[in-house]
Each structure stands twice: as structure tokens, then as C-alpha cells.
Amino acid sequence: MMKESMHKFRPEVREYVCQTSLRKPVCLDELMAATNSQTEHPMMATDPEQAQFLAFLIRATGAKRIVEVGVFTGVGTLWMADAAGSDGQVIACDITDEYPAIGTPFWEKAGVRERIDLRIGSAEKSLAALLESEGPGCIDFCYIDADKEAYKAYYELVIQLLRPGGIVAFDNMLQGGRVADPAIDEPQVNAIRELNAMLHTDERVDVSFLPICDGLYLARKR
């Protein structure tokens, strides 16, 4: 029997998990507080337990060149820049600088601002430009948490950018459980369903679909 996803655990269970595992980077609590007070949808920030897992993967694989698609206020960015180390780099792509501007002072205070290359504009164009300028295999890790209907387009560019053995992680791949309900016919949900199905059979990658938070799908380039 499949265990419940983290986001469905009783609050006290999730709190226990966080209390016994989270090792927060410097300034994270301040950034989370600013996200809560200065945005209308603070839940868009990456959950701390998921962000720590991404940081764990970055350290475990020795990833140094990281791409993030969808920054929001930069909670995940802070975790990943911290994990990448002083010789690492996070190329952080977002359509607007409105929300990353909230996180920037905390990146600076945490001492990781110089590791973050913030690129504002179409993420698809930013990824294509990176591929043109640096060529295939130039990144080690990618985290995608942006407009869901564009995930497939991002993936096709990222799979070229990743080195063999590199990992791409997709957030919100369960859509609050809606992907499993055939009665739901919405563009965003349908786009994620199609990507889930494609990843399942894509011979270019090894995959693992983790039912934590709102679903984290991992693909490792072969």
C-alpha cells in the first residue's frame, strides 16, 4: 500500500519530520518571513523539506553548474546556491524580477549572491541561449518549478544541457492529486499528465517519481 505524500501527513507529523531533519541555510527563516509578508501566494515557495532534498542531491552528485527554472522569491535558489559551494553557480531563470527582488537581499546576507546568475525573461529563451553559448552537457543539475504548460519545452532543452549523469527535478507533478482524477480536464493538469507519461517511457533517462510535497519527479540523464 502506497504511503501518504508528505503534504497529506498530519501537521504534527510533518512538524516532527522538519524538527528532526531540517538544517536550514543562513537567512532562510528571514527569507520565508519576507515571502509570507510580501507576496499574495507564499505557498509558491519551495517547501523546506523538498528544498533540503534538492540540496542533498546537489551535494551527493557533486553538482556545480545548476539551472533553476522559476525562482519566485528565491527560497530554493538559496538552498541550492548554499549546496553548490563557493565554486558553484546557479543560473536562476524567471520571467520577472518582481519576486526575486524580495530574495536578493537575503542571498547577499547569506553570502551566496555571487553564486547566483539571475536571468530575467522567457526561460525557454534563456535555456536556448545557454545551449547556444555553452553547448550540450554544460550543466549538472536542474530544478523546474514554473509555468506547468511549458514544462515539456523546458525539458527538451534541459536534457540537452545536462551532462550524462545529470539530474532534472520537476515540482508539482501531482497537481494536488488532480492528475490521478480522469474527470479533471484542465490545460495545466493535462500538460503535467502528458509529461509524466512521457518521462515514464523516455529512454534517455532513468526516473523516480517521489510522492513528497506536491510530487517531485526526478530524471537522470543516461
N, CA, C and O of each residue as an XYZ file, in Angstrom:
888
protein
N       0.841     -1.195      0.000
C       0.000      0.000      0.000
C       0.879      1.250      0.000
O       1.807      1.358      0.802
N       0.586      2.201     -0.907
C       1.398      3.398     -1.005
C       1.192      4.293      0.210
O       0.062      4.558      0.622
N       2.306      4.754      0.776
C       2.223      5.667      1.900
C       1.744      7.034      1.429
O       1.872      7.382      0.255
N       1.195      7.797      2.356
C       0.699      9.115      2.021
C       1.838     10.065      1.689
O       2.938      9.952      2.230
N       1.551     11.024      0.774
C       2.515     12.054      0.440
C       2.743     12.949      1.652
O       1.906     13.035      2.551
N       3.897     13.613      1.654
C       4.222     14.488      2.766
C       3.148     15.549      2.983
O       2.818     15.878      4.122
N       2.595     16.092      1.872
C       1.632     17.173      2.036
C       0.311     16.690      2.612
O      -0.537     17.506      2.973
N       0.118     15.361      2.707
C      -1.107     14.819      3.284
C      -0.892     14.325      4.714
O      -1.843     13.903      5.372
N       0.329     14.373      5.189
C       0.580     13.972      6.564
C      -0.118     14.919      7.534
O      -0.348     16.087      7.223
N      -0.448     14.404      8.702
C      -0.980     15.276      9.746
C       0.050     16.356     10.056
O       1.250     16.089      9.995
N      -0.385     17.557     10.386
C       0.558     18.661     10.648
C       1.627     18.316     11.664
O       2.781     18.718     11.515
N       1.249     17.566     12.707
C       2.236     17.252     13.735
C       3.302     16.278     13.229
O       4.433     16.283     13.717
N       2.934     15.432     12.235
C       3.911     14.504     11.671
C       4.909     15.273     10.805
O       6.119     15.059     10.879
N       4.367     16.177      9.983
C       5.264     16.987      9.161
C       6.178     17.832     10.053
O       7.370     17.963      9.773
N       5.633     18.394     11.105
C       6.429     19.200     12.012
C       7.541     18.366     12.641
O       8.662     18.849     12.805
N       7.238     17.120     12.993
C       8.249     16.229     13.549
C       9.364     15.973     12.534
O      10.547     16.024     12.870
N       8.970     15.698     11.291
C       9.968     15.457     10.242
C      10.882     16.672     10.092
O      12.102     16.533     10.004
N      10.287     17.857     10.064
C      11.081     19.072      9.908
C      11.999     19.298     11.106
O      13.162     19.667     10.947
N      11.467     19.075     12.300
C      12.260     19.311     13.507
C      13.449     18.370     13.606
O      14.481     18.736     14.168
N      13.320     17.175     13.074
C      14.384     16.180     13.224
C      15.262     16.039     11.985
O      16.127     15.164     11.942
N      15.054     16.896     10.966
C      15.885     16.751      9.766
C      16.359     18.056      9.161
O      17.433     18.086      8.561
N      15.606     19.132      9.291
C      15.986     20.360      8.591
C      17.249     20.987      9.162
O      17.385     21.163     10.373
N      18.168     21.320      8.262
C      19.365     22.096      8.597
C      19.335     23.304      7.675
O      19.867     23.260      6.566
N      18.723     24.364      8.128
C      18.424     25.497      7.262
C      19.674     26.328      6.954
O      20.515     26.552      7.825
N      19.779     26.779      5.701
C      20.877     27.701      5.393
C      20.667     29.040      6.085
O      19.559     29.375      6.504
N      21.736     29.785      6.194
C      21.677     31.110      6.808
C      20.639     31.981      6.103
O      20.564     31.995      4.874
N      19.852     32.692      6.874
C      18.858     33.660      6.383
C      17.593     33.032      5.796
O      16.731     33.754      5.293
N      17.465     31.705      5.850
C      16.264     31.106      5.274
C      15.003     31.572      5.993
O      14.025     31.940      5.342
N      15.010     31.562      7.315
C      13.813     31.970      8.056
C      13.431     33.411      7.732
O      12.248     33.732      7.621
N      14.423     34.272      7.580
C      14.128     35.666      7.236
C      13.527     35.768      5.841
O      12.601     36.546      5.614
N      14.055     34.985      4.910
C      13.517     34.993      3.550
C      12.098     34.440      3.528
O      11.238     34.972      2.826
N      11.846     33.381      4.285
C      10.494     32.825      4.350
C       9.522     33.840      4.953
O       8.386     33.959      4.493
N       9.957     34.562      5.967
C       9.108     35.576      6.587
C       8.787     36.687      5.594
O       7.652     37.160      5.535
N       9.778     37.103      4.816
C       9.559     38.135      3.804
C       8.621     37.629      2.710
O       7.780     38.378      2.213
N       8.765     36.368      2.340
C       7.878     35.767      1.335
C       6.444     35.753      1.841
O       5.515     36.049      1.091
N       6.265     35.415      3.097
C       4.917     35.371      3.679
C       4.283     36.747      3.766
O       3.075     36.887      3.572
N       5.074     37.752      4.052
C       4.522     39.095      4.275
C       4.426     39.939      3.005
O       3.629     40.875      2.946
N       5.234     39.615      1.985
C       5.304     40.489      0.817
C       4.718     39.892     -0.455
O       4.761     40.531     -1.507
N       4.175     38.688     -0.384
C       3.563     38.077     -1.572
C       2.160     37.583     -1.235
O       1.837     37.302     -0.081
N       1.338     37.487     -2.278
C      -0.033     37.013     -2.087
C      -0.129     35.500     -2.050
O      -1.099     34.950     -1.528
N       0.873     34.824     -2.600
C       0.827     33.360     -2.673
C       2.142     32.762     -2.153
O       2.918     32.206     -2.930
N       2.391     32.875     -0.854
C       3.653     32.377     -0.308
C       3.830     30.877     -0.464
O       4.949     30.368     -0.391
N       2.710     30.155     -0.682
C       2.817     28.712     -0.861
C       3.547     28.335     -2.152
O       3.884     27.169     -2.354
N       3.793     29.313     -3.021
C       4.541     29.042     -4.248
C       6.022     28.783     -3.976
O       6.723     28.230     -4.824
N       6.494     29.177     -2.806
C       7.893     28.913     -2.451
C       8.104     27.418     -2.242
O       7.209     26.721     -1.764
N       9.274     26.932     -2.598
C       9.592     25.517     -2.414
C       9.557     25.152     -0.941
O      10.152     25.847     -0.118
N       8.871     24.075     -0.600
C       8.801     23.625      0.784
C      10.207     23.311      1.310
O      11.024     22.747      0.582
N      10.492     23.665      2.554
C      11.843     23.456      3.093
C      12.325     22.015      3.005
O      13.487     21.772      2.677
N      11.441     21.047      3.296
C      11.899     19.661      3.259
C      12.249     19.224      1.843
O      13.143     18.400      1.649
N      11.546     19.773      0.849
C      11.880     19.448     -0.540
C      13.145     20.186     -0.966
O      13.992     19.618     -1.657
N      13.279     21.439     -0.562
C      14.478     22.202     -0.900
C      15.718     21.549     -0.312
O      16.769     21.511     -0.953
N      15.596     21.034      0.911
C      16.747     20.353      1.520
C      17.081     19.078      0.759
O      18.252     18.717      0.641
N      16.061     18.389      0.238
C      16.323     17.188     -0.548
C      17.061     17.548     -1.838
O      17.980     16.835     -2.241
N      16.672     18.643     -2.484
C      17.385     19.085     -3.678
C      18.845     19.395     -3.338
O      19.757     19.026     -4.077
N      19.052     20.078     -2.209
C      20.415     20.388     -1.773
C      21.204     19.102     -1.495
O      22.394     19.018     -1.796
N      20.535     18.117     -0.928
C      21.165     16.818     -0.670
C      21.631     16.183     -1.978
O      22.747     15.671     -2.062
N      20.764     16.221     -3.005
C      21.120     15.653     -4.307
C      22.301     16.391     -4.926
O      23.195     15.776     -5.507
N      22.296     17.709     -4.796
C      23.382     18.509     -5.358
C      24.705     18.124     -4.711
O      25.708     17.937     -5.399
N      24.705     18.009     -3.391
C      25.937     17.622     -2.699
C      26.334     16.181     -3.024
O      27.513     15.890     -3.224
N      25.357     15.289     -3.075
C      25.646     13.869     -3.311
C      26.230     13.621     -4.699
O      27.057     12.728     -4.882
N      25.799     14.412     -5.665
C      26.266     14.222     -7.046
C      27.429     15.149     -7.395
O      27.984     15.056     -8.490
N      27.796     16.028     -6.491
C      28.882     16.958     -6.764
C      28.526     18.006     -7.801
O      29.409     18.537     -8.474
N      27.245     18.310     -7.938
C      26.797     19.274     -8.949
C      27.328     20.673     -8.642
O      27.270     21.135     -7.502
N      27.847     21.340     -9.674
C      28.378     22.689     -9.532
C      27.674     23.683    -10.454
O      27.508     24.849    -10.094
N      27.265     23.236    -11.628
C      26.528     24.096    -12.553
C      25.057     23.700    -12.473
O      24.676     22.595    -12.859
N      24.253     24.605    -11.974
C      22.847     24.322    -11.682
C      21.973     25.330    -12.401
O      22.296     26.517    -12.459
N      20.867     24.855    -12.946
C      19.876     25.736    -13.557
C      18.571     25.614    -12.785
O      18.122     24.512    -12.471
N      17.973     26.753    -12.484
C      16.663     26.790    -11.845
C      15.704     27.520    -12.768
O      15.972     28.647    -13.186
N      14.587     26.879    -13.087
C      13.560     27.491    -13.927
C      12.364     27.806    -13.031
O      11.637     26.904    -12.615
N      12.166     29.080    -12.741
C      11.119     29.508    -11.823
C      11.716     29.809    -10.462
O      11.959     28.893     -9.676
N      11.954     31.071    -10.173
C      12.677     31.463     -8.963
C      11.740     31.864     -7.834
O      11.993     31.535     -6.675
N      10.659     32.573     -8.158
C       9.773     33.211     -7.186
C      10.640     34.083     -6.260
O      11.377     34.929     -6.768
N      10.589     33.921     -4.956
C      11.396     34.773     -4.080
C      12.778     34.191     -3.793
O      13.561     34.779     -3.048
N      13.071     33.050     -4.377
C      14.418     32.511     -4.260
C      14.701     31.652     -3.056
O      15.849     31.542     -2.626
N      13.656     31.032     -2.497
C      13.882     30.110     -1.370
C      14.703     28.903     -1.835
O      15.726     28.575     -1.234
N      14.253     28.248     -2.903
C      15.003     27.120     -3.445
C      16.374     27.547     -3.943
O      17.350     26.806     -3.821
N      16.439     28.741     -4.502
C      17.705     29.284     -5.009
C      18.739     29.364     -3.890
O      19.898     28.991     -4.073
N      18.308     29.852     -2.736
C      19.200     29.966     -1.582
C      19.725     28.600     -1.158
O      20.924     28.437     -0.936
N      18.826     27.613     -1.044
C      19.247     26.260     -0.664
C      20.274     25.715     -1.662
O      21.310     25.182     -1.265
N      19.978     25.854     -2.970
C      20.842     25.255     -3.986
C      22.177     25.969     -4.097
O      23.210     25.327     -4.283
N      22.167     27.301     -3.983
C      23.428     28.045     -4.025
C      24.309     27.683     -2.837
O      25.528     27.573     -2.968
N      23.691     27.502     -1.687
C      24.434     27.084     -0.499
C      25.047     25.704     -0.707
O      26.200     25.466     -0.348
N      24.259     24.792     -1.294
C      24.741     23.424     -1.508
C      25.828     23.347     -2.567
O      26.699     22.480     -2.499
N      25.786     24.241     -3.541
C      26.751     24.202     -4.639
C      28.156     24.574     -4.191
O      29.129     24.211     -4.850
N      28.276     25.290     -3.086
C      29.589     25.675     -2.582
C      30.122     26.931     -3.249
O      29.528     27.460     -4.189
N      31.255     27.392     -2.742
C      31.813     28.668     -3.208
C      32.241     28.635     -4.665
O      32.364     29.684     -5.297
N      32.471     27.429     -5.212
C      32.864     27.313     -6.615
C      31.698     26.888     -7.506
O      31.902     26.512     -8.660
N      30.474     26.948     -6.971
C      29.296     26.570     -7.743
C      28.578     27.770     -8.319
O      28.885     28.915     -7.987
N      27.614     27.494     -9.187
C      26.826     28.555     -9.801
C      25.400     28.069    -10.028
O      25.180     26.947    -10.485
N      24.433     28.928     -9.703
C      23.030     28.675    -10.002
C      22.576     29.696    -11.030
O      22.550     30.895    -10.754
N      22.219     29.222    -12.211
C      21.646     30.084    -13.249
C      20.146     30.075    -13.012
O      19.460     29.103    -13.331
N      19.641     31.171    -12.448
C      18.257     31.249    -11.987
C      17.421     32.035    -12.994
O      17.665     33.219    -13.225
N      16.435     31.368    -13.587
C      15.638     31.965    -14.659
C      14.226     32.291    -14.174
O      13.548     31.437    -13.604
N      13.791     33.523    -14.401
C      12.424     33.905    -14.051
C      11.924     34.943    -15.048
O      12.712     35.686    -15.634
N      10.617     34.988    -15.234
C      10.015     35.881    -16.205
C      10.012     37.329    -15.739
O       9.927     38.243    -16.559
N      10.104     37.548    -14.428
C      10.062     38.889    -13.859
C      11.041     39.007    -12.705
O      11.372     38.014    -12.057
N      11.502     40.225    -12.449
C      12.390     40.413    -11.306
C      11.636     40.853    -10.059
O      12.253     41.141     -9.033
N      10.292     40.911    -10.136
C       9.480     41.382     -9.006
C       9.711     40.541     -7.755
O      10.016     41.077     -6.689
N       9.568     39.234     -7.885
C       9.699     38.368     -6.714
C      11.152     38.040     -6.367
O      11.491     38.020     -5.184
N      12.030     37.781     -7.351
C      13.436     37.589     -6.986
C      14.035     38.778     -6.242
O      14.968     38.616     -5.456
N      13.498     39.975     -6.488
C      13.993     41.167     -5.781
C      13.762     41.066     -4.277
O      14.494     41.667     -3.492
N      12.741     40.303     -3.874
C      12.494     40.090     -2.447
C      13.601     39.230     -1.846
O      14.041     39.458     -0.719
N      14.038     38.247     -2.610
C      15.039     37.322     -2.094
C      16.468     37.809     -2.175
O      17.319     37.384     -1.393
N      16.744     38.712     -3.131
C      18.129     39.131     -3.363
C      18.857     39.635     -2.114
O      20.001     39.236     -1.896
N      18.251     40.490     -1.285
C      18.967     40.945     -0.082
C      19.353     39.804      0.858
O      20.368     39.875      1.550
N      18.530     38.750      0.875
C      18.823     37.616      1.752
C      19.900     36.718      1.144
O      20.691     36.119      1.872
N      19.934     36.622     -0.195
C      21.050     35.931     -0.852
C      22.356     36.627     -0.492
O      23.358     35.981     -0.183
N      22.326     37.971     -0.538
C      23.527     38.744     -0.219
C      23.931     38.549      1.243
O      25.105     38.341      1.551
N      22.952     38.620      2.131
C      23.233     38.470      3.554
C      23.779     37.081      3.869
O      24.612     36.920      4.761
N      23.302     36.076      3.126
C      23.757     34.699      3.339
C      25.106     34.423      2.679
O      25.689     33.359      2.884
N      25.601     35.369      1.892
C      26.902     35.212      1.262
C      26.911     34.351      0.019
O      27.955     33.819     -0.355
N      25.743     34.201     -0.643
C      25.693     33.350     -1.834
C      25.319     34.123     -3.099
O      25.195     33.530     -4.170
N      25.140     35.440     -2.984
C      24.673     36.215     -4.144
C      25.596     36.062     -5.350
O      25.121     35.993     -6.484
N      26.896     36.008     -5.122
C      27.836     35.912     -6.233
C      27.756     34.568     -6.955
O      28.254     34.432     -8.073
N      27.138     33.586     -6.326
C      26.989     32.271     -6.974
C      25.735     32.210     -7.852
O      25.537     31.229     -8.570
N      24.896     33.230     -7.805
C      23.598     33.213     -8.485
C      23.616     34.144     -9.685
O      23.826     35.349     -9.550
N      23.395     33.571    -10.855
C      23.300     34.323    -12.111
C      21.822     34.432    -12.456
O      21.251     33.520    -13.055
N      21.200     35.552    -12.078
C      19.764     35.739    -12.279
C      19.509     36.222    -13.700
O      20.037     37.255    -14.114
N      18.699     35.474    -14.448
C      18.386     35.817    -15.833
C      16.881     36.043    -15.964
O      16.082     35.124    -15.783
N      16.513     37.283    -16.281
C      15.111     37.671    -16.357
C      14.640     37.640    -17.810
O      15.321     38.134    -18.709
N      13.461     37.051    -18.023
C      12.894     36.935    -19.365
C      12.343     35.547    -19.576
O      12.231     34.765    -18.632
N      12.002     35.241    -20.797
C      11.493     33.917    -21.137
C      12.514     32.848    -20.760
O      13.654     32.882    -21.222
N      12.102     31.902    -19.922
C      13.019     30.835    -19.520
C      13.408     29.975    -20.714
O      14.546     29.512    -20.804
N      12.480     29.761    -21.622
C      12.782     28.961    -22.805
C      13.890     29.623    -23.624
O      14.794     28.950    -24.119
N      13.812     30.946    -23.760
C      14.855     31.671    -24.495
C      16.174     31.661    -23.731
O      17.246     31.559    -24.327
N      16.086     31.769    -22.406
C      17.308     31.740    -21.597
C      18.011     30.397    -21.712
O      19.236     30.337    -21.815
N      17.229     29.311    -21.693
C      17.811     27.975    -21.828
C      18.404     27.777    -23.221
O      19.485     27.207    -23.367
N      17.692     28.250    -24.242
C      18.189     28.128    -25.612
C      19.483     28.925    -25.785
O      20.405     28.477    -26.467
N      19.549     30.103    -25.168
C      20.762     30.922    -25.254
C      21.930     30.245    -24.554
O      23.063     30.303    -25.031
N      21.654     29.602    -23.419
C      22.697     28.877    -22.699
C      23.211     27.715    -23.531
O      24.415     27.461    -23.572
N      22.314     27.014    -24.188
C      22.703     25.893    -25.036
C      23.557     26.371    -26.203
O      24.527     25.717    -26.584
N      23.188     27.512    -26.763
C      23.946     28.055    -27.901
C      25.325     28.539    -27.471
O      26.308     28.346    -28.186
N      25.393     29.176    -26.288
C      26.665     29.758    -25.863
C      27.631     28.747    -25.257
O      28.844     28.879    -25.418
N      27.105     27.734    -24.557
C      27.985     26.806    -23.853
C      27.917     25.373    -24.367
O      28.786     24.559    -24.055
N      26.893     25.064    -25.149
C      26.813     23.753    -25.759
C      26.219     22.685    -24.857
O      25.977     22.929    -23.676
N      25.984     21.497    -25.414
C      25.395     20.392    -24.648
C      26.299     19.943    -23.499
O      27.523     20.062    -23.563
N      25.662     19.424    -22.449
C      26.404     18.848    -21.334
C      27.061     19.839    -20.406
O      27.995     19.487    -19.685
N      26.582     21.097    -20.411
C      27.262     22.133    -19.623
C      26.721     22.296    -18.211
O      27.285     23.058    -17.426
N      25.629     21.589    -17.863
C      25.100     21.711    -16.507
C      24.997     20.337    -15.844
O      24.962     19.298    -16.502
N      24.951     20.382    -14.513
C      24.924     19.152    -13.718
C      23.551     18.840    -13.134
O      23.215     17.680    -12.893
N      22.762     19.887    -12.911
C      21.506     19.712    -12.175
C      20.533     20.804    -12.598
O      20.938     21.928    -12.891
N      19.244     20.466    -12.627
C      18.221     21.455    -12.962
C      16.978     21.221    -12.118
O      16.559     20.086    -11.890
N      16.403     22.320    -11.662
C      15.146     22.275    -10.903
C      14.125     23.126    -11.646
O      14.357     24.309    -11.895
N      12.990     22.518    -11.999
C      11.950     23.208    -12.756
C      10.703     23.356    -11.900
O      10.105     22.370    -11.470
N      10.324     24.602    -11.660
C       9.137     24.921    -10.871
C       8.571     26.233    -11.411
O       8.690     27.280    -10.774
N       7.961     26.167    -12.581
C       7.485     27.376    -13.253
C       6.128     27.101    -13.898
O       5.336     26.328    -13.359
N       5.854     27.719    -15.035
C       4.572     27.533    -15.713
C       4.460     26.102    -16.235
O       5.265     25.663    -17.056
N       3.470     25.397    -15.754
C       3.382     23.951    -15.956
C       3.206     23.558    -17.427
O       3.722     22.529    -17.864
N       2.483     24.374    -18.181
C       2.238     24.029    -19.580
C       3.506     24.125    -20.424
O       3.535     23.625    -21.549
N       4.538     24.751    -19.907
C       5.799     24.871    -20.640
C       6.843     23.859    -20.164
O       7.962     23.845    -20.677
N       6.495     23.019    -19.198
C       7.468     22.062    -18.651
C       8.106     21.205    -19.751
O       9.319     20.995    -19.740
N       7.317     20.720    -20.681
C       7.857     19.820    -21.711
C       8.885     20.547    -22.565
O       9.930     19.987    -22.894
N       8.592     21.796    -22.925
C       9.541     22.577    -23.726
C      10.837     22.801    -22.948
O      11.928     22.705    -23.510
N      10.714     23.099    -21.649
C      11.911     23.271    -20.821
C      12.718     21.974    -20.785
O      13.943     21.982    -20.908
N      12.009     20.872    -20.615
C      12.687     19.580    -20.502
C      13.504     19.267    -21.749
O      14.634     18.789    -21.644
N      12.951     19.527    -22.917
C      13.664     19.194    -24.156
C      14.946     20.005    -24.300
O      15.907     19.536    -24.909
N      14.973     21.198    -23.755
C      16.198     21.985    -23.756
C      17.150     21.522    -22.647
O      18.358     21.411    -22.856
N      16.593     21.258    -21.484
C      17.417     20.851    -20.340
C      18.096     19.515    -20.583
O      19.243     19.325    -20.178
N      17.410     18.584    -21.239
C      18.007     17.266    -21.469
C      19.247     17.385    -22.342
O      20.155     16.558    -22.258
N      19.283     18.411    -23.174
C      20.485     18.670    -23.980
C      21.570     19.342    -23.137
O      22.757     19.055    -23.295
N      21.155     20.232    -22.249
C      22.111     20.960    -21.416
C      22.775     20.071    -20.364
O      23.919     20.312    -19.980
N      22.058     19.045    -19.898
C      22.586     18.177    -18.840
C      23.743     17.313    -19.330
O      23.730     16.812    -20.455
N      24.731     17.149    -18.478
C      25.782     16.162    -18.736
C      25.227     14.773    -18.480
O      24.239     14.644    -17.756
N      25.820     13.731    -19.043
C      25.411     12.375    -18.671
C      25.564     12.189    -17.162
O      26.603     12.519    -16.589
N      24.528     11.661    -16.532
C      24.521     11.527    -15.082
C      23.902     12.709    -14.377
O      23.661     12.656    -13.171
N      23.638     13.787    -15.118
C      22.998     14.956    -14.535
C      21.524     14.701    -14.266
O      20.922     13.808    -14.862
N      20.948     15.488    -13.368
C      19.581     15.263    -12.898
C      18.727     16.496    -13.130
O      19.171     17.624    -12.913
N      17.483     16.269    -13.578
C      16.476     17.320    -13.625
C      15.344     16.917    -12.682
O      14.883     15.776    -12.699
N      14.907     17.866    -11.865
C      13.826     17.631    -10.906
C      12.658     18.545    -11.239
O      12.835     19.750    -11.414
N      11.464     17.969    -11.325
C      10.253     18.718    -11.640
C       9.355     18.793    -10.406
O       9.087     17.775     -9.768
N       8.892     19.995    -10.072
C       7.994     20.179     -8.938
C       6.536     20.159     -9.392
O       6.233     20.377    -10.565
N       5.637     19.892     -8.436
C       4.179     19.949     -8.655
C       3.670     18.947     -9.688
O       2.762     19.245    -10.464
N       4.263     17.766     -9.684
C       3.883     16.773    -10.693
C       2.665     15.942    -10.292
O       2.243     15.060    -11.039
N       2.103     16.217     -9.124
C       0.845     15.578     -8.728
C      -0.341     16.529     -8.825
O      -1.497     16.103     -8.840
N      -0.035     17.832     -8.891
C      -1.102     18.827     -9.020
C      -2.184     18.642     -7.959
O      -3.378     18.639     -8.259
N      -1.743     18.489     -6.726
C      -2.692     18.308     -5.636
C      -3.514     17.042     -5.762
O      -4.603     16.950     -5.196
N      -3.003     16.058     -6.501
C      -3.717     14.801     -6.721
C      -4.618     14.820     -7.939
O      -5.197     13.790     -8.285
N      -4.754     15.957     -8.599
C      -5.684     16.078     -9.722
C      -5.258     15.266    -10.937
O      -6.101     14.887    -11.749
N      -3.956     14.991    -11.075
C      -3.506     14.211    -12.233
C      -4.098     12.802    -12.235
O      -4.216     12.175    -13.288
N      -4.464     12.315    -11.069
C      -4.998     10.948    -10.958
C      -6.511     10.888    -11.126
O      -7.100      9.809    -11.055
N      -7.139     12.026    -11.347
C      -8.597     12.084    -11.499
C      -8.940     12.318    -12.967
O      -8.817     13.443    -13.450
N      -9.367     11.281    -13.684
C      -9.659     11.434    -15.116
C     -10.803     12.398    -15.416
O     -10.970     12.833    -16.555
N     -11.579     12.725    -14.405
C     -12.692     13.664    -14.617
C     -12.210     15.103    -14.739
O     -12.951     15.970    -15.202
N     -10.990     15.358    -14.332
C     -10.447     16.720    -14.396
C      -9.792     16.936    -15.746
O      -8.849     16.237    -16.115
N     -10.306     17.912    -16.473
C      -9.800     18.238    -17.803
C      -9.411     19.714    -17.822
O     -10.200     20.575    -18.214
N      -8.176     19.989    -17.389
C      -7.666     21.353    -17.334
C      -6.315     21.400    -18.046
O      -5.537     20.451    -17.946
N      -6.024     22.477    -18.758
C      -4.777     22.548    -19.524
C      -3.532     22.268    -18.682
O      -2.653     21.518    -19.105
N      -3.453     22.862    -17.504
C      -2.270     22.670    -16.667
C      -2.144     21.227    -16.207
O      -1.058     20.649    -16.252
N      -3.245     20.649    -15.767
C      -3.225     19.260    -15.300
C      -2.923     18.323    -16.463
O      -2.140     17.384    -16.314
N      -3.531     18.568    -17.614
C      -3.284     17.724    -18.784
C      -1.820     17.783    -19.212
O      -1.245     16.769    -19.605
N      -1.219     18.970    -19.136
C       0.184     19.120    -19.524
C       1.089     18.300    -18.609
O       2.040     17.672    -19.073
N       0.795     18.306    -17.319
C       1.606     17.535    -16.375
C       1.370     16.040    -16.568
O       2.312     15.251    -16.495
N       0.124     15.644    -16.813
C      -0.154     14.227    -17.090
C       0.670     13.738    -18.289
O       1.278     12.668    -18.248
N       0.673     14.541    -19.345
C       1.393     14.155    -20.560
C       2.890     14.046    -20.306
O       3.549     13.142    -20.822
N       3.426     14.969    -19.510
C       4.852     14.907    -19.208
C       5.174     13.707    -18.333
O       6.178     13.032    -18.561
N       4.346     13.431    -17.344
C       4.555     12.242    -16.511
C       4.605     10.981    -17.366
O       5.474     10.129    -17.183
N       3.659     10.872    -18.305
C       3.604      9.696    -19.179
C       4.838      9.623    -20.075
O       5.379      8.541    -20.304
N       5.279     10.769    -20.577
C       6.445     10.789    -21.445
C       7.715     10.401    -20.701
O       8.522      9.619    -21.204
N       7.892     10.954    -19.492
C       9.074     10.625    -18.706
C       9.138      9.137    -18.381
O      10.214      8.540    -18.348
N       7.976      8.556    -18.145
C       7.901      7.129    -17.812
C       8.523      6.254    -18.889
O       9.092      5.204    -18.587
N       8.419      6.676    -20.135
C       8.894      5.845    -21.249
C      10.094      6.435    -21.973
O      10.530      5.877    -22.980
N      10.639      7.544    -21.494
C      11.746      8.206    -22.173
C      13.045      7.440    -21.917
O      13.535      7.398    -20.788
N      13.592      6.842    -22.959
C      14.791      6.014    -22.819
C      16.062      6.826    -22.628
O      17.138      6.262    -22.428
N      15.944      8.145    -22.688
C      17.125      8.987    -22.470
C      17.469      9.140    -20.999
O      18.550      9.614    -20.650
N      16.535      8.733    -20.131
C      16.701      8.999    -18.699
C      16.296      7.805    -17.843
O      15.531      6.940    -18.270
N      16.829      7.782    -16.626
C      16.326      6.931    -15.547
C      15.433      7.822    -14.689
O      15.716      9.011    -14.537
N      14.359      7.267    -14.125
C      13.401      8.123    -13.439
C      13.018      7.595    -12.059
O      13.132      6.406    -11.762
N      12.557      8.532    -11.229
C      11.972      8.200     -9.935
C      10.944      9.274     -9.610
O      11.259     10.464     -9.600
N       9.715      8.849     -9.344
C       8.611      9.767     -9.059
C       8.328      9.675     -7.565
O       7.840      8.654     -7.080
N       8.636     10.742     -6.840
C       8.509     10.737     -5.390
C       7.244     11.467     -4.957
O       7.073     12.643     -5.279
N       6.354     10.792     -4.232
C       5.107     11.434     -3.790
C       5.310     12.274     -2.529
O       4.598     12.102     -1.539
N       6.286     13.182     -2.572
C       6.508     14.101     -1.457
C       6.021     15.484     -1.862
O       6.044     15.845     -3.039
N       5.580     16.252     -0.868
C       5.033     17.588     -1.127
C       3.973     17.478     -2.219
O       2.981     16.776     -2.018
N       4.134     18.134     -3.362
C       3.131     18.014     -4.428
C       3.641     17.173     -5.592
O       3.217     17.357     -6.733
N       4.551     16.249     -5.295
C       5.064     15.350     -6.327
C       6.349     15.876     -6.931
O       6.343     16.915     -7.591
N       7.455     15.175     -6.716
C       8.755     15.547     -7.255
C       9.213     14.432     -8.191
O       9.482     13.313     -7.753
N       9.300     14.747     -9.480
C       9.709     13.757    -10.479
C      11.177     13.995    -10.827
O      11.554     15.092    -11.239
N      11.993     12.974    -10.661
C      13.427     13.068    -10.948
C      13.765     12.280    -12.205
O      13.307     11.153    -12.391
N      14.568     12.884    -13.055
C      15.047     12.194    -14.253
C      16.557     12.363    -14.337
O      17.066     13.482    -14.287
N      17.270     11.250    -14.465
C      18.734     11.251    -14.570
C      19.123     10.914    -15.995
O      18.741      9.871    -16.526
N      19.884     11.802    -16.608
C      20.285     11.577    -17.999
C      21.253     10.414    -18.099
O      22.235     10.341    -17.360
N      20.969      9.516    -19.013
C      21.828      8.341    -19.201
C      23.093      8.715    -19.978
O      23.937      7.855    -20.232
